[in-house]
Amino acid sequence: MIAIRPNLYKELAQELAPTFAARADEWDKTRTYCWDNIPHLVDAGLMGMTLPREHGGLAASFHDCVLVIEEIAKACTLTARIVVEANMGGISAVMAYGSKFQKDFCAPIVLAGDKPAICITEPEAGSAATEMQTTARKCGDKYILNGTKHWITGGGVSKLHLVFARVIDEQNNDLGIGGFILHRDPSKGINPRGFEIRRREHTMGLCGMPEAELHFDNVEIDEAFALKPKSGYHKGFAELMTAYNSQRVGAGTVAMGIAAGALNRAKDYLKKREQFGRPLAEFQGLQWMIADMDTSVHASRLMLHEAAKSADTSPTGFPDMNLAARAKLFASEAAIKTVSDALQMFGARGYGDQEPLERMYRDVRMFTIGGGTAQVLRNQIAGQALGMKTPQTRDGYVDLPHSAPFRVVGE
Ligand SMILES: Cc1cc2nc3c(=O)[nH]c(=O)nc-3n(C[C@H](O)[C@H](O)[C@H](O)COP(=O)(O)OP(=O)(O)OC[C@H]3O[C@@H](n4cnc5c(N)ncnc54)[C@H](O)[C@@H]3O)c2cc1C
């Protein structure tokens, strides 16, 4: 077996970081996807680095991937998010639960530079994701997909989509939630009929990444592209969503990386900038802010690494759900505060766009919302801490009977 230098992947990311930092503001201002960074990620093997070797990946651990994401997030949030989604979330669900055909189909697309999209959220099903109404009706050897998803990261640039939908059998029974792989590649004329990207959101931060509304109007999906949970559709969402624990760790790491980058900039600035005849770094009021920022970045990093490493011992191969939830919750909230404090230290310059702090501040704000809000993560952590279910519906925990007849809400 080839021995790999312990920090090889981190060093690779550090080499690429200045290239990514140079154009981070440009992607933000022009609201453009950073296509020019993709070949660098592909050449370094970072797209799909966690995929197994037999599928062309580097078989890197989630911990290695987290080290890479932090270094890239210090330079360019947009590029770091691409590395998250090219290793965690949708593609990791396919690699863990998909058929050989599905793995052979998806892996090369990601290795060639695609950032897959994971499609869960709907206009009426946000935090209450299991209330989704998009349906996949079985019809012979196909599924017919109907519904709307919104706030889908990469909608319009991604080729692979993992779409979650209620699976309805030919007798109109609602079996539960499954995943469906949808491939779109307009450059090759691949545009599934009935699949439409209608609208791009105008976001306050992360502006180079499209967040889009996707419509499915009788889209036909071959049975071979249905990601069937091993435990059956009834418990399927919970099973497939174990992959999401890796994405949560990835998202938390992007937030922590932005904070670490902002802290570095603040430390340099405090030593350079003088007021009252002294460098700002000599004022204790600011020194203590640096101490708190440094401590919160360090604590976030430890929690994220612990969560990432838990995948090695987990039966699913994914990070432990609770460690991932705690790490994402803590890191995202701490990062917002750290970046805000760094901006404060730059005074007016922090508020203007000559420094990247204002972009970093807008970018980091997202991480308590996307990928499970801070409140929803708290619900989960509290349930675990108290050893009880914490039902959120008025009538308590509703466990759908197996094969419940499907009803459209309001019908
Ligand atoms: C930039 C960005 C990227 C995203 N990317 C994707 C993506 O790629 N794929 C995807 O499927 N989705 C994506 N999302 C959607 C994201 O997952 C949802 O926004 C999130 O799940 C919250 O849903 P909602 O926005 O509908 O808020 P709501 O669920 O309507 O919640 C509104 C507020 O109420 C709180 N709340 C809700 N329920 C409870 C409760 N039980 N207890 C306490 N508080 C509660 C929430 O925390 C929130 O503060 C993205 C969102 C953003 C902002």
Ligand as a Chemical Component Dictionary entry (heavy atoms), coordinates in Angstrom:
data_LIG
# 
_chem_comp.id                   LIG 
_chem_comp.type                 NON-POLYMER 
_chem_comp.pdbx_formal_charge   0 
_chem_comp.three_letter_code    LIG 
# 
loop_
_chem_comp_atom.comp_id 
_chem_comp_atom.atom_id 
_chem_comp_atom.alt_atom_id 
_chem_comp_atom.type_symbol 
_chem_comp_atom.charge 
_chem_comp_atom.model_Cartn_x 
_chem_comp_atom.model_Cartn_y 
_chem_comp_atom.model_Cartn_z 
_chem_comp_atom.pdbx_ordinal 
LIG C1  C1  C 0 -28.250 29.209 0.424  1  
LIG C2  C2  C 0 -29.162 28.055 0.650  2  
LIG C3  C3  C 0 -28.904 26.855 0.014  3  
LIG C4  C4  C 0 -29.786 25.787 0.129  4  
LIG N1  N1  N 0 -29.534 24.636 -0.571 5  
LIG C5  C5  C 0 -30.436 23.638 -0.553 6  
LIG C6  C6  C 0 -30.244 22.482 -1.378 7  
LIG O1  O1  O 0 -29.253 22.365 -2.101 8  
LIG N2  N2  N 0 -31.193 21.514 -1.354 9  
LIG C7  C7  C 0 -32.291 21.609 -0.580 10 
LIG O2  O2  O 0 -33.101 20.685 -0.618 11 
LIG N3  N3  N 0 -32.528 22.700 0.213  12 
LIG C8  C8  C 0 -31.614 23.716 0.234  13 
LIG N4  N4  N 0 -31.817 24.837 1.005  14 
LIG C9  C9  C 0 -33.040 24.952 1.772  15 
LIG C10 C10 C 0 -32.842 24.754 3.257  16 
LIG O3  O3  O 0 -32.574 23.415 3.540  17 
LIG C11 C11 C 0 -34.095 25.287 3.948  18 
LIG O4  O4  O 0 -34.080 26.691 3.790  19 
LIG C12 C12 C 0 -34.165 24.920 5.415  20 
LIG O5  O5  O 0 -34.384 23.548 5.567  21 
LIG C13 C13 C 0 -35.269 25.694 6.145  22 
LIG O6  O6  O 0 -36.480 25.643 5.461  23 
LIG P1  P1  P 0 -37.285 26.999 5.161  24 
LIG O7  O7  O 0 -36.345 27.969 4.539  25 
LIG O8  O8  O 0 -38.493 26.632 4.401  26 
LIG O9  O9  O 0 -37.646 27.574 6.582  27 
LIG P2  P2  P 0 -38.883 27.140 7.517  28 
LIG O10 O10 O 0 -38.887 25.672 7.686  29 
LIG O11 O11 O 0 -40.122 27.801 7.031  30 
LIG O12 O12 O 0 -38.450 27.789 8.899  31 
LIG C14 C14 C 0 -38.553 29.191 9.175  32 
LIG C15 C15 C 0 -37.956 29.443 10.551 33 
LIG O13 O13 O 0 -38.665 28.676 11.539 34 
LIG C16 C16 C 0 -37.776 27.829 12.252 35 
LIG N5  N5  N 0 -38.435 26.558 12.546 36 
LIG C17 C17 C 0 -39.089 25.727 11.689 37 
LIG N6  N6  N 0 -39.529 24.636 12.331 38 
LIG C18 C18 C 0 -39.155 24.768 13.624 39 
LIG C19 C19 C 0 -39.318 23.970 14.789 40 
LIG N7  N7  N 0 -39.941 22.792 14.748 41 
LIG N8  N8  N 0 -38.790 24.412 15.957 42 
LIG C20 C20 C 0 -38.134 25.622 16.013 43 
LIG N9  N9  N 0 -37.960 26.417 14.943 44 
LIG C21 C21 C 0 -38.452 25.994 13.761 45 
LIG C22 C22 C 0 -36.583 27.636 11.317 46 
LIG O14 O14 O 0 -35.407 27.289 12.027 47 
LIG C23 C23 C 0 -36.493 29.003 10.648 48 
LIG O15 O15 O 0 -35.783 29.874 11.493 49 
LIG C24 C24 C 0 -30.927 25.913 0.939  50 
LIG C25 C25 C 0 -31.170 27.111 1.640  51 
LIG C26 C26 C 0 -30.302 28.165 1.498  52 
LIG C27 C27 C 0 -30.573 29.450 2.222  53 
# 
loop_
_chem_comp_bond.comp_id 
_chem_comp_bond.atom_id_1 
_chem_comp_bond.atom_id_2 
_chem_comp_bond.value_order 
_chem_comp_bond.pdbx_ordinal 
LIG C1  C2  SING 1  
LIG C2  C3  SING 2  
LIG C2  C26 DOUB 3  
LIG C3  C4  DOUB 4  
LIG C4  N1  SING 5  
LIG C4  C24 SING 6  
LIG N1  C5  DOUB 7  
LIG C5  C6  SING 8  
LIG C5  C8  SING 9  
LIG C6  O1  DOUB 10 
LIG C6  N2  SING 11 
LIG N2  C7  SING 12 
LIG C7  O2  DOUB 13 
LIG C7  N3  SING 14 
LIG N3  C8  DOUB 15 
LIG C8  N4  SING 16 
LIG N4  C9  SING 17 
LIG N4  C24 SING 18 
LIG C9  C10 SING 19 
LIG C10 O3  SING 20 
LIG C10 C11 SING 21 
LIG C11 O4  SING 22 
LIG C11 C12 SING 23 
LIG C12 O5  SING 24 
LIG C12 C13 SING 25 
LIG C13 O6  SING 26 
LIG O6  P1  SING 27 
LIG P1  O7  DOUB 28 
LIG P1  O8  SING 29 
LIG P1  O9  SING 30 
LIG O9  P2  SING 31 
LIG P2  O10 DOUB 32 
LIG P2  O11 SING 33 
LIG P2  O12 SING 34 
LIG O12 C14 SING 35 
LIG C14 C15 SING 36 
LIG C15 O13 SING 37 
LIG C15 C23 SING 38 
LIG O13 C16 SING 39 
LIG C16 N5  SING 40 
LIG C16 C22 SING 41 
LIG N5  C17 SING 42 
LIG N5  C21 SING 43 
LIG C17 N6  DOUB 44 
LIG N6  C18 SING 45 
LIG C18 C19 SING 46 
LIG C18 C21 DOUB 47 
LIG C19 N7  SING 48 
LIG C19 N8  DOUB 49 
LIG N8  C20 SING 50 
LIG C20 N9  DOUB 51 
LIG N9  C21 SING 52 
LIG C22 O14 SING 53 
LIG C22 C23 SING 54 
LIG C23 O15 SING 55 
LIG C24 C25 DOUB 56 
LIG C25 C26 SING 57 
LIG C26 C27 SING 58 
# 
